[in-house]
Amino acid sequence: MADIPITPYAGPIVDSDGNLTYIGDDGRRYVVGPVPEGDEASVDRVMELLRSGNGLFNSIESLSRRWLETVSGNHLERRAALVLLLTTLETALEDVDDDGEDSAEDAAEDEFGEGL
């Protein structure tokens, strides 16, 4: 059961210790870490932005689960597929050019044209 990622049950909140936390679908409280520096209004804006992304996050999670089901099996254990998925996403999302553009997107546009 430890291999299954925990889905947030509700949007993140700031606890009494000033940490960003959420309740997982397993009923446990998870501490993400300290709230970013800033005044109360900016923290509220960050929290609202995080909450507004819940639907998209749920879509990403659903697609990730489908991908894991598709590639996992006799030749690739689910845990190995999960590690591959997470490290690939991390690499792709952190790979930014000096001009701030996502170089993976740039490469796709170079190969397939504008509008991707």
MOPAC internal coordinates of N, CA, C and O (Angstrom, degrees):
PM7 1SCF
backbone

  N    0.0000 0     0.00 0     0.00 0    0    0    0
  C    1.4334 1     0.00 0     0.00 0    1    0    0
  C    1.5213 1   111.60 1     0.00 0    2    1    0
  O    1.2310 1   119.15 1   157.62 1    3    2    1
  N    1.3268 1   119.22 1   -22.38 1    3    2    1
  C    1.4604 1   122.61 1  -177.58 1    5    3    2
  C    1.5190 1   111.56 1   -68.57 1    6    5    3
  O    1.2310 1   119.54 1   160.70 1    7    6    5
  N    1.3400 1   118.48 1   -19.30 1    7    6    5
  C    1.4559 1   121.41 1  -179.02 1    9    7    6
  C    1.5165 1   112.95 1   -78.49 1   10    9    7
  O    1.2310 1   119.67 1   163.71 1   11   10    9
  N    1.3373 1   118.24 1   -16.29 1   11   10    9
  C    1.4508 1   121.58 1  -176.86 1   13   11   10
  C    1.5246 1   109.34 1   -85.10 1   14   13   11
  O    1.2310 1   120.03 1   -56.53 1   15   14   13
  N    1.3470 1   117.56 1   123.47 1   15   14   13
  C    1.4630 1   119.53 1   179.15 1   17   15   14
  C    1.5236 1   111.13 1   -64.32 1   18   17   15
  O    1.2310 1   120.89 1   -30.17 1   19   18   17
  N    1.3172 1   115.90 1   149.83 1   19   18   17
  C    1.4534 1   121.69 1  -179.73 1   21   19   18
  C    1.5211 1   109.25 1   -90.71 1   22   21   19
  O    1.2310 1   120.68 1   -53.26 1   23   22   21
  N    1.3220 1   116.30 1   126.74 1   23   22   21
  C    1.4536 1   122.16 1   177.58 1   25   23   22
  C    1.5195 1   109.12 1   -87.67 1   26   25   23
  O    1.2310 1   120.31 1   -47.93 1   27   26   25
  N    1.3373 1   117.02 1   132.07 1   27   26   25
  C    1.4676 1   118.42 1   174.73 1   29   27   26
  C    1.5179 1   110.17 1   -61.52 1   30   29   27
  O    1.2310 1   120.63 1   -47.49 1   31   30   29
  N    1.3350 1   116.39 1   132.51 1   31   30   29
  C    1.4585 1   122.49 1   179.32 1   33   31   30
  C    1.5226 1   110.50 1   -83.94 1   34   33   31
  O    1.2310 1   120.96 1   149.32 1   35   34   33
  N    1.3152 1   115.77 1   -30.68 1   35   34   33
  C    1.4600 1   121.79 1  -179.56 1   37   35   34
  C    1.5147 1   108.60 1  -141.82 1   38   37   35
  O    1.2310 1   121.03 1   -14.16 1   39   38   37
  N    1.3242 1   115.63 1   165.84 1   39   38   37
  C    1.4549 1   120.71 1   178.73 1   41   39   38
  C    1.5170 1   111.18 1   -63.05 1   42   41   39
  O    1.2310 1   120.57 1   -20.19 1   43   42   41
  N    1.3131 1   116.52 1   159.81 1   43   42   41
  C    1.4637 1   120.11 1  -178.88 1   45   43   42
  C    1.5270 1   111.94 1   -67.32 1   46   45   43
  O    1.2310 1   121.25 1   -28.77 1   47   46   45
  N    1.3288 1   115.21 1   151.23 1   47   46   45
  C    1.4625 1   122.03 1   176.04 1   49   47   46
  C    1.5196 1   108.53 1  -134.14 1   50   49   47
  O    1.2310 1   120.77 1   -14.50 1   51   50   49
  N    1.3197 1   116.13 1   165.50 1   51   50   49
  C    1.4529 1   121.75 1   174.04 1   53   51   50
  C    1.5241 1   106.63 1   -99.88 1   54   53   51
  O    1.2310 1   120.41 1   -57.13 1   55   54   53
  N    1.3315 1   116.83 1   122.87 1   55   54   53
  C    1.4681 1   120.07 1  -178.90 1   57   55   54
  C    1.5275 1   111.12 1   -82.92 1   58   57   55
  O    1.2310 1   120.84 1    -0.10 1   59   58   57
  N    1.3133 1   116.00 1   179.90 1   59   58   57
  C    1.4653 1   121.29 1  -176.89 1   61   59   58
  C    1.5280 1   112.84 1   -65.56 1   62   61   59
  O    1.2310 1   119.85 1   161.06 1   63   62   61
  N    1.3252 1   117.90 1   -18.94 1   63   62   61
  C    1.4685 1   121.63 1   177.37 1   65   63   62
  C    1.5286 1   112.35 1   -90.65 1   66   65   63
  O    1.2310 1   120.05 1  -179.41 1   67   66   65
  N    1.3412 1   117.52 1     0.59 1   67   66   65
  C    1.4513 1   120.90 1   179.72 1   69   67   66
  C    1.5150 1   114.28 1    84.70 1   70   69   67
  O    1.2310 1   120.07 1  -164.57 1   71   70   69
  N    1.3287 1   117.47 1    15.43 1   71   70   69
  C    1.4623 1   121.48 1   179.59 1   73   71   70
  C    1.5242 1   110.83 1   -97.81 1   74   73   71
  O    1.2310 1   121.14 1   -35.06 1   75   74   73
  N    1.3119 1   115.43 1   144.94 1   75   74   73
  C    1.4497 1   121.79 1   173.41 1   77   75   74
  C    1.5258 1   106.83 1   -77.12 1   78   77   75
  O    1.2310 1   120.48 1   -57.31 1   79   78   77
  N    1.3277 1   116.69 1   122.69 1   79   78   77
  C    1.4627 1   121.23 1  -176.09 1   81   79   78
  C    1.5293 1   110.18 1  -134.65 1   82   81   79
  O    1.2310 1   120.97 1   -16.78 1   83   82   81
  N    1.3147 1   115.75 1   163.22 1   83   82   81
  C    1.4589 1   120.93 1   171.21 1   85   83   82
  C    1.5173 1   108.69 1  -148.16 1   86   85   83
  O    1.2310 1   121.23 1   -18.96 1   87   86   85
  N    1.3250 1   115.25 1   161.04 1   87   86   85
  C    1.4597 1   122.03 1   175.74 1   89   87   86
  C    1.5214 1   107.04 1   -99.79 1   90   89   87
  O    1.2310 1   120.70 1   -53.25 1   91   90   89
  N    1.3286 1   116.27 1   126.75 1   91   90   89
  C    1.4563 1   120.86 1   179.34 1   93   91   90
  C    1.5095 1   111.31 1   -81.49 1   94   93   91
  O    1.2310 1   120.75 1   -13.61 1   95   94   93
  N    1.3234 1   116.17 1   166.39 1   95   94   93
  C    1.4586 1   119.76 1   179.07 1   97   95   94
  C    1.5242 1   112.24 1   -67.80 1   98   97   95
  O    1.2310 1   120.69 1   172.98 1   99   98   97
  N    1.3389 1   116.28 1    -7.02 1   99   98   97
  C    1.4556 1   121.00 1   175.03 1  101   99   98
  C    1.5280 1   111.56 1   -90.66 1  102  101   99
  O    1.2310 1   120.35 1  -179.36 1  103  102  101
  N    1.3548 1   116.94 1     0.64 1  103  102  101
  C    1.4648 1   121.52 1   178.03 1  105  103  102
  C    1.5186 1   114.38 1    88.22 1  106  105  103
  O    1.2310 1   119.86 1   174.38 1  107  106  105
  N    1.3170 1   117.87 1    -5.62 1  107  106  105
  C    1.4696 1   120.50 1   179.86 1  109  107  106
  C    1.5233 1   111.33 1   -87.20 1  110  109  107
  O    1.2310 1   121.33 1   -24.69 1  111  110  109
  N    1.3272 1   115.05 1   155.31 1  111  110  109
  C    1.4599 1   121.86 1   176.92 1  113  111  110
  C    1.5243 1   108.20 1   -92.91 1  114  113  111
  O    1.2310 1   120.44 1   -49.20 1  115  114  113
  N    1.3314 1   116.76 1   130.80 1  115  114  113
  C    1.4564 1   122.43 1   179.13 1  117  115  114
  C    1.5187 1   109.73 1  -115.40 1  118  117  115
  O    1.2310 1   120.96 1   -48.33 1  119  118  117
  N    1.3234 1   115.77 1   131.67 1  119  118  117
  C    1.4556 1   121.75 1   179.07 1  121  119  118
  C    1.5275 1   107.73 1   -97.74 1  122  121  119
  O    1.2310 1   120.93 1   -59.52 1  123  122  121
  N    1.3367 1   115.83 1   120.48 1  123  122  121
  C    1.4549 1   121.40 1   178.59 1  125  123  122
  C    1.5151 1   109.35 1   -81.86 1  126  125  123
  O    1.2310 1   120.63 1   136.81 1  127  126  125
  N    1.3118 1   116.40 1   -43.19 1  127  126  125
  C    1.4590 1   121.45 1   179.73 1  129  127  126
  C    1.5094 1   110.49 1   151.31 1  130  129  127
  O    1.2310 1   120.81 1     3.95 1  131  130  129
  N    1.3225 1   116.06 1  -176.05 1  131  130  129
  C    1.4599 1   119.63 1  -179.86 1  133  131  130
  C    1.5325 1   111.31 1   -64.18 1  134  133  131
  O    1.2310 1   121.34 1   -31.49 1  135  134  133
  N    1.3061 1   115.05 1   148.51 1  135  134  133
  C    1.4645 1   121.07 1   177.37 1  137  135  134
  C    1.5213 1   108.25 1   -68.73 1  138  137  135
  O    1.2310 1   120.19 1   -39.60 1  139  138  137
  N    1.3193 1   117.24 1   140.40 1  139  138  137
  C    1.4622 1   119.70 1   178.62 1  141  139  138
  C    1.5293 1   111.17 1   -55.78 1  142  141  139
  O    1.2310 1   121.13 1   -30.45 1  143  142  141
  N    1.3393 1   115.45 1   149.55 1  143  142  141
  C    1.4615 1   121.01 1   178.62 1  145  143  142
  C    1.5246 1   110.36 1   -58.17 1  146  145  143
  O    1.2310 1   120.79 1   -32.66 1  147  146  145
  N    1.3263 1   116.10 1   147.34 1  147  146  145
  C    1.4535 1   120.54 1   175.78 1  149  147  146
  C    1.5109 1   111.00 1   148.51 1  150  149  147
  O    1.2310 1   121.56 1    -7.48 1  151  150  149
  N    1.3133 1   114.61 1   172.52 1  151  150  149
  C    1.4539 1   118.65 1   179.03 1  153  151  150
  C    1.5242 1   109.73 1   -78.08 1  154  153  151
  O    1.2310 1   120.68 1    -6.56 1  155  154  153
  N    1.3133 1   116.31 1   173.44 1  155  154  153
  C    1.4625 1   121.00 1  -175.39 1  157  155  154
  C    1.5253 1   111.61 1   -61.65 1  158  157  155
  O    1.2310 1   120.53 1   142.14 1  159  158  157
  N    1.3266 1   116.59 1   -37.86 1  159  158  157
  C    1.4675 1   120.18 1  -179.76 1  161  159  158
  C    1.5305 1   110.98 1   -64.27 1  162  161  159
  O    1.2310 1   119.93 1   138.37 1  163  162  161
  N    1.3411 1   117.74 1   -41.63 1  163  162  161
  C    1.4612 1   119.42 1   179.93 1  165  163  162
  C    1.5246 1   110.96 1   -69.50 1  166  165  163
  O    1.2310 1   120.09 1   144.51 1  167  166  165
  N    1.3257 1   117.43 1   -35.49 1  167  166  165
  C    1.4709 1   120.62 1   175.93 1  169  167  166
  C    1.5281 1   109.51 1   -63.93 1  170  169  167
  O    1.2310 1   120.52 1   137.79 1  171  170  169
  N    1.3320 1   116.60 1   -42.21 1  171  170  169
  C    1.4689 1   120.36 1   177.77 1  173  171  170
  C    1.5270 1   111.12 1   -61.43 1  174  173  171
  O    1.2310 1   120.16 1   141.78 1  175  174  173
  N    1.3345 1   117.30 1   -38.22 1  175  174  173
  C    1.4592 1   120.56 1   178.45 1  177  175  174
  C    1.5371 1   110.85 1   -66.35 1  178  177  175
  O    1.2310 1   120.92 1   138.07 1  179  178  177
  N    1.3173 1   115.85 1   -41.93 1  179  178  177
  C    1.4673 1   119.74 1   177.72 1  181  179  178
  C    1.5246 1   110.09 1   -61.70 1  182  181  179
  O    1.2310 1   120.51 1   135.30 1  183  182  181
  N    1.3218 1   116.64 1   -44.70 1  183  182  181
  C    1.4677 1   120.57 1  -179.79 1  185  183  182
  C    1.5295 1   110.38 1   -62.11 1  186  185  183
  O    1.2310 1   120.01 1   138.07 1  187  186  185
  N    1.3162 1   117.58 1   -41.93 1  187  186  185
  C    1.4559 1   121.48 1   179.46 1  189  187  186
  C    1.5301 1   110.60 1   -64.79 1  190  189  187
  O    1.2310 1   120.51 1   139.15 1  191  190  189
  N    1.3323 1   116.63 1   -40.85 1  191  190  189
  C    1.4638 1   119.58 1   177.12 1  193  191  190
  C    1.5270 1   111.09 1   -62.08 1  194  193  191
  O    1.2310 1   120.58 1   138.12 1  195  194  193
  N    1.3281 1   116.50 1   -41.88 1  195  194  193
  C    1.4692 1   119.61 1   178.55 1  197  195  194
  C    1.5207 1   110.64 1   -63.28 1  198  197  195
  O    1.2310 1   120.41 1   136.73 1  199  198  197
  N    1.3328 1   116.82 1   -43.27 1  199  198  197
  C    1.4646 1   120.09 1   179.04 1  201  199  198
  C    1.5304 1   111.27 1   -64.51 1  202  201  199
  O    1.2310 1   120.38 1   142.47 1  203  202  201
  N    1.3376 1   116.87 1   -37.53 1  203  202  201
  C    1.4640 1   120.04 1  -178.03 1  205  203  202
  C    1.5302 1   111.56 1   -67.02 1  206  205  203
  O    1.2310 1   119.92 1   159.39 1  207  206  205
  N    1.3165 1   117.76 1   -20.61 1  207  206  205
  C    1.4563 1   121.31 1   179.15 1  209  207  206
  C    1.5137 1   114.48 1   -88.28 1  210  209  207
  O    1.2310 1   119.55 1  -178.95 1  211  210  209
  N    1.3395 1   118.46 1     1.05 1  211  210  209
  C    1.4678 1   121.14 1  -176.77 1  213  211  210
  C    1.5258 1   112.90 1   -57.48 1  214  213  211
  O    1.2310 1   119.97 1   136.40 1  215  214  213
  N    1.3333 1   117.67 1   -43.60 1  215  214  213
  C    1.4697 1   120.64 1  -178.82 1  217  215  214
  C    1.5170 1   111.59 1   -63.10 1  218  217  215
  O    1.2310 1   120.92 1   134.96 1  219  218  217
  N    1.3200 1   115.84 1   -45.04 1  219  218  217
  C    1.4643 1   120.21 1   178.81 1  221  219  218
  C    1.5201 1   110.79 1   -64.96 1  222  221  219
  O    1.2310 1   120.94 1   138.30 1  223  222  221
  N    1.3403 1   115.80 1   -41.70 1  223  222  221
  C    1.4642 1   119.17 1   177.91 1  225  223  222
  C    1.5315 1   110.29 1   -60.10 1  226  225  223
  O    1.2310 1   120.23 1   137.26 1  227  226  225
  N    1.3249 1   117.17 1   -42.74 1  227  226  225
  C    1.4661 1   120.15 1   179.01 1  229  227  226
  C    1.5251 1   111.27 1   -61.74 1  230  229  227
  O    1.2310 1   120.20 1   143.61 1  231  230  229
  N    1.3298 1   117.22 1   -36.39 1  231  230  229
  C    1.4672 1   120.78 1   176.60 1  233  231  230
  C    1.5243 1   111.00 1   -65.66 1  234  233  231
  O    1.2310 1   121.01 1   135.82 1  235  234  233
  N    1.3386 1   115.67 1   -44.18 1  235  234  233
  C    1.4687 1   119.86 1   178.05 1  237  235  234
  C    1.5239 1   110.26 1   -60.71 1  238  237  235
  O    1.2310 1   120.84 1   137.10 1  239  238  237
  N    1.3235 1   115.99 1   -42.90 1  239  238  237
  C    1.4681 1   119.72 1   179.21 1  241  239  238
  C    1.5221 1   111.12 1   -62.74 1  242  241  239
  O    1.2310 1   120.33 1   136.61 1  243  242  241
  N    1.3099 1   116.98 1   -43.39 1  243  242  241
  C    1.4608 1   120.81 1   179.90 1  245  243  242
  C    1.5256 1   111.12 1   -62.68 1  246  245  243
  O    1.2310 1   120.33 1   135.09 1  247  246  245
  N    1.3234 1   116.98 1   -44.91 1  247  246  245
  C    1.4649 1   120.60 1   177.64 1  249  247  246
  C    1.5261 1   111.41 1   -63.83 1  250  249  247
  O    1.2310 1   120.49 1   141.81 1  251  250  249
  N    1.3246 1   116.66 1   -38.19 1  251  250  249
  C    1.4619 1   120.49 1   178.72 1  253  251  250
  C    1.5170 1   110.91 1   -64.22 1  254  253  251
  O    1.2310 1   120.79 1   137.78 1  255  254  253
  N    1.3247 1   116.10 1   -42.22 1  255  254  253
  C    1.4722 1   119.59 1   177.67 1  257  255  254
  C    1.5247 1   110.83 1   -62.25 1  258  257  255
  O    1.2310 1   120.33 1   137.30 1  259  258  257
  N    1.3382 1   116.97 1   -42.70 1  259  258  257
  C    1.4708 1   120.49 1   177.96 1  261  259  258
  C    1.5076 1   111.02 1   -61.67 1  262  261  259
  O    1.2310 1   120.52 1   138.04 1  263  262  261
  N    1.3437 1   116.62 1   -41.96 1  263  262  261
  C    1.4654 1   120.56 1   179.24 1  265  263  262
  C    1.5257 1   109.83 1   -62.28 1  266  265  263
  O    1.2310 1   120.46 1   134.88 1  267  266  265
  N    1.3261 1   116.72 1   -45.12 1  267  266  265
  C    1.4632 1   121.04 1   179.54 1  269  267  266
  C    1.5187 1   111.42 1   -60.47 1  270  269  267
  O    1.2310 1   120.39 1   137.77 1  271  270  269
  N    1.3328 1   116.86 1   -42.23 1  271  270  269
  C    1.4645 1   120.38 1   178.41 1  273  271  270
  C    1.5301 1   111.12 1   -64.03 1  274  273  271
  O    1.2310 1   120.76 1   143.93 1  275  274  273
  N    1.3340 1   116.16 1   -36.07 1  275  274  273
  C    1.4596 1   121.18 1  -178.00 1  277  275  274
  C    1.5273 1   112.03 1   -70.24 1  278  277  275
  O    1.2310 1   119.87 1   136.67 1  279  278  277
  N    1.3320 1   117.85 1   -43.33 1  279  278  277
  C    1.4669 1   120.08 1  -172.73 1  281  279  278
  C    1.5239 1   113.68 1   -93.84 1  282  281  279
  O    1.2310 1   119.84 1   161.68 1  283  282  281
  N    1.3130 1   117.91 1   -18.32 1  283  282  281
  C    1.4738 1   120.15 1  -178.72 1  285  283  282
  C    1.5161 1   110.15 1   -79.72 1  286  285  283
  O    1.2310 1   121.53 1   -32.94 1  287  286  285
  N    1.3097 1   114.68 1   147.06 1  287  286  285
  C    1.4568 1   118.43 1   178.65 1  289  287  286
  C    1.5099 1   110.67 1   167.89 1  290  289  287
  O    1.2310 1   121.27 1    31.28 1  291  290  289
  N    1.3159 1   115.17 1  -148.72 1  291  290  289
  C    1.4583 1   121.37 1  -176.73 1  293  291  290
  C    1.5237 1   113.23 1   -61.75 1  294  293  291
  O    1.2310 1   120.46 1   145.30 1  295  294  293
  N    1.3360 1   116.72 1   -34.70 1  295  294  293
  C    1.4627 1   119.91 1  -174.23 1  297  295  294
  C    1.5258 1   113.62 1   -96.44 1  298  297  295
  O    1.2310 1   120.35 1   164.76 1  299  298  297
  N    1.3162 1   116.94 1   -15.24 1  299  298  297
  C    1.4663 1   121.10 1  -179.38 1  301  299  298
  C    1.5273 1   108.85 1  -142.31 1  302  301  299
  O    1.2310 1   121.08 1   -67.55 1  303  302  301
  N    1.3313 1   115.53 1   112.45 1  303  302  301
  C    1.4611 1   120.09 1   179.74 1  305  303  302
  C    1.5255 1   109.87 1   -66.46 1  306  305  303
  O    1.2310 1   120.91 1   -28.77 1  307  306  305
  N    1.3312 1   115.87 1   151.23 1  307  306  305
  C    1.4598 1   121.01 1  -178.11 1  309  307  306
  C    1.5280 1   111.48 1   -58.16 1  310  309  307
  O    1.2310 1   120.03 1   138.14 1  311  310  309
  N    1.3132 1   117.54 1   -41.86 1  311  310  309
  C    1.4709 1   120.84 1  -179.12 1  313  311  310
  C    1.5303 1   110.79 1   -62.24 1  314  313  311
  O    1.2310 1   120.18 1   137.57 1  315  314  313
  N    1.3196 1   117.25 1   -42.43 1  315  314  313
  C    1.4628 1   120.62 1   178.32 1  317  315  314
  C    1.5270 1   110.64 1   -65.31 1  318  317  315
  O    1.2310 1   120.29 1   140.24 1  319  318  317
  N    1.3284 1   117.06 1   -39.76 1  319  318  317
  C    1.4644 1   120.80 1   177.65 1  321  319  318
  C    1.5284 1   110.44 1   -64.37 1  322  321  319
  O    1.2310 1   120.08 1   140.66 1  323  322  321
  N    1.3273 1   117.45 1   -39.34 1  323  322  321
  C    1.4617 1   121.53 1   178.17 1  325  323  322
  C    1.5260 1   110.88 1   -63.34 1  326  325  323
  O    1.2310 1   120.47 1   134.95 1  327  326  325
  N    1.3116 1   116.71 1   -45.05 1  327  326  325
  C    1.4722 1   120.73 1   178.32 1  329  327  326
  C    1.5220 1   109.68 1   -61.61 1  330  329  327
  O    1.2310 1   120.18 1   136.95 1  331  330  329
  N    1.3225 1   117.27 1   -43.05 1  331  330  329
  C    1.4633 1   121.44 1   178.37 1  333  331  330
  C    1.5311 1   110.63 1   -61.09 1  334  333  331
  O    1.2310 1   120.38 1   135.02 1  335  334  333
  N    1.3162 1   116.88 1   -44.98 1  335  334  333
  C    1.4610 1   121.33 1   179.74 1  337  335  334
  C    1.5273 1   111.36 1   -60.75 1  338  337  335
  O    1.2310 1   120.57 1   130.39 1  339  338  337
  N    1.3200 1   116.51 1   -49.61 1  339  338  337
  C    1.4659 1   120.39 1  -176.38 1  341  339  338
  C    1.5220 1   112.33 1   -66.85 1  342  341  339
  O    1.2310 1   120.27 1   137.79 1  343  342  341
  N    1.3238 1   117.08 1   -42.21 1  343  342  341
  C    1.4675 1   118.34 1  -179.45 1  345  343  342
  C    1.5269 1   111.12 1   -70.37 1  346  345  343
  O    1.2310 1   120.18 1   145.35 1  347  346  345
  N    1.3308 1   117.26 1   -34.65 1  347  346  345
  C    1.4610 1   120.26 1   177.28 1  349  347  346
  C    1.5221 1   110.77 1   -66.29 1  350  349  347
  O    1.2310 1   120.28 1   135.97 1  351  350  349
  N    1.3271 1   117.06 1   -44.03 1  351  350  349
  C    1.4632 1   120.77 1   177.25 1  353  351  350
  C    1.5213 1   110.94 1   -62.99 1  354  353  351
  O    1.2310 1   120.53 1   135.94 1  355  354  353
  N    1.3176 1   116.59 1   -44.06 1  355  354  353
  C    1.4660 1   120.04 1   179.58 1  357  355  354
  C    1.5223 1   110.53 1   -59.80 1  358  357  355
  O    1.2310 1   120.44 1   134.24 1  359  358  357
  N    1.3193 1   116.76 1   -45.76 1  359  358  357
  C    1.4604 1   120.96 1   179.69 1  361  359  358
  C    1.5265 1   110.91 1   -63.42 1  362  361  359
  O    1.2310 1   120.43 1   134.60 1  363  362  361
  N    1.3100 1   116.79 1   -45.40 1  363  362  361
  C    1.4656 1   120.93 1  -178.03 1  365  363  362
  C    1.5258 1   111.42 1   -65.26 1  366  365  363
  O    1.2310 1   120.41 1   140.90 1  367  366  365
  N    1.3123 1   116.82 1   -39.10 1  367  366  365
  C    1.4654 1   120.43 1  -176.45 1  369  367  366
  C    1.5159 1   112.70 1   -80.17 1  370  369  367
  O    1.2310 1   119.78 1   158.01 1  371  370  369
  N    1.3117 1   118.03 1   -21.99 1  371  370  369
  C    1.4590 1   120.95 1   178.17 1  373  371  370
  C    1.5155 1   111.97 1   -92.15 1  374  373  371
  O    1.2310 1   119.46 1   169.27 1  375  374  373
  N    1.3031 1   118.63 1   -10.73 1  375  374  373
  C    1.4578 1   123.30 1  -175.74 1  377  375  374
  C    1.5256 1   109.42 1   -81.90 1  378  377  375
  O    1.2310 1   120.74 1   -89.89 1  379  378  377
  N    1.3300 1   116.19 1    90.11 1  379  378  377
  C    1.4626 1   122.32 1  -177.72 1  381  379  378
  C    1.5226 1   109.07 1  -122.15 1  382  381  379
  O    1.2310 1   120.96 1   -43.99 1  383  382  381
  N    1.3393 1   115.78 1   136.01 1  383  382  381
  C    1.4568 1   121.34 1   177.46 1  385  383  382
  C    1.5258 1   110.97 1   -71.84 1  386  385  383
  O    1.2310 1   120.69 1    -9.34 1  387  386  385
  N    1.3262 1   116.28 1   170.66 1  387  386  385
  C    1.4599 1   121.75 1   178.01 1  389  387  386
  C    1.5159 1   112.24 1   -59.61 1  390  389  387
  O    1.2310 1   119.84 1   150.47 1  391  390  389
  N    1.3450 1   117.92 1   -29.53 1  391  390  389
  C    1.4597 1   120.28 1  -178.36 1  393  391  390
  C    1.5263 1   112.20 1   -84.52 1  394  393  391
  O    1.2310 1   120.43 1  -174.55 1  395  394  393
  N    1.3378 1   116.78 1     5.45 1  395  394  393
  C    1.4574 1   120.88 1   177.11 1  397  395  394
  C    1.5136 1   113.96 1    86.86 1  398  397  395
  O    1.2310 1   120.08 1   178.36 1  399  398  397
  N    1.3254 1   117.46 1    -1.64 1  399  398  397
  C    1.4569 1   121.05 1   179.67 1  401  399  398
  C    1.5161 1   110.03 1   -83.85 1  402  401  399
  O    1.2310 1   120.75 1   -33.08 1  403  402  401
  N    1.2979 1   116.18 1   146.92 1  403  402  401
  C    1.4564 1   122.52 1   176.52 1  405  403  402
  C    1.5229 1   108.06 1   -72.96 1  406  405  403
  O    1.2310 1   120.62 1   -65.38 1  407  406  405
  N    1.3289 1   116.42 1   114.62 1  407  406  405
  C    1.4596 1   119.18 1  -174.63 1  409  407  406
  C    1.5236 1   112.54 1   -67.21 1  410  409  407
  O    1.2310 1   119.28 1   153.67 1  411  410  409
  N    1.3353 1   118.98 1   -26.33 1  411  410  409
  C    1.4650 1   120.79 1   176.08 1  413  411  410
  C    1.5289 1   109.13 1   -65.54 1  414  413  411
  O    1.2310 1   120.44 1   140.21 1  415  414  413
  N    1.3285 1   116.77 1   -39.79 1  415  414  413
  C    1.4586 1   121.02 1   177.10 1  417  415  414
  C    1.5239 1   109.99 1   -65.85 1  418  417  415
  O    1.2310 1   120.61 1   137.55 1  419  418  417
  N    1.3324 1   116.43 1   -42.45 1  419  418  417
  C    1.4583 1   120.87 1   177.81 1  421  419  418
  C    1.5230 1   110.65 1   -58.79 1  422  421  419
  O    1.2310 1   120.45 1   136.33 1  423  422  421
  N    1.3084 1   116.75 1   -43.67 1  423  422  421
  C    1.4690 1   120.90 1  -179.35 1  425  423  422
  C    1.5238 1   110.45 1   -64.19 1  426  425  423
  O    1.2310 1   120.09 1   139.64 1  427  426  425
  N    1.3246 1   117.43 1   -40.36 1  427  426  425
  C    1.4655 1   120.75 1   179.09 1  429  427  426
  C    1.5248 1   110.35 1   -65.63 1  430  429  427
  O    1.2310 1   120.61 1   138.83 1  431  430  429
  N    1.3365 1   116.43 1   -41.17 1  431  430  429
  C    1.4614 1   119.15 1   178.09 1  433  431  430
  C    1.5213 1   111.00 1   -65.02 1  434  433  431
  O    1.2310 1   120.42 1   141.19 1  435  434  433
  N    1.3216 1   116.81 1   -38.81 1  435  434  433
  C    1.4578 1   120.05 1   177.97 1  437  435  434
  C    1.5239 1   111.23 1   -61.49 1  438  437  435
  O    1.2310 1   120.82 1   140.68 1  439  438  437
  N    1.3322 1   116.04 1   -39.32 1  439  438  437
  C    1.4543 1   120.06 1  -176.07 1  441  439  438
  C    1.5274 1   112.58 1   -82.80 1  442  441  439
  O    1.2310 1   120.54 1   139.98 1  443  442  441
  N    1.3649 1   116.58 1   -40.02 1  443  442  441
  C    1.4618 1   120.10 1  -171.27 1  445  443  442
  C    1.5270 1   114.34 1  -113.07 1  446  445  443
  O    1.2310 1   119.84 1   174.91 1  447  446  445
  N    1.3214 1   117.91 1    -5.09 1  447  446  445
  C    1.4549 1   120.66 1   179.51 1  449  447  446
  C    1.5168 1   112.15 1   100.22 1  450  449  447
  O    1.2310 1   121.15 1    -7.33 1  451  450  449
  N    1.3246 1   115.41 1   172.67 1  451  450  449
  C    1.4621 1   122.52 1  -178.33 1  453  451  450
  C    1.5301 1   110.69 1   -66.94 1  454  453  451
  O    1.2310 1   121.41 1   -20.28 1  455  454  453
  N    1.3373 1   114.90 1   159.72 1  455  454  453
  C    1.4602 1   120.40 1   171.97 1  457  455  454
  C    1.5066 1   115.61 1    93.75 1  458  457  455
  O    1.2310 1   119.61 1  -170.73 1  459  458  457
  N    1.2976 1   118.35 1     9.27 1  459  458  457
  C    1.4626 1   119.91 1   177.79 1  461  459  458
  C    1.4922 1   110.91 1   -88.71 1  462  461  459
  O    1.2310 1   120.10 1   180.00 1  463  462  461

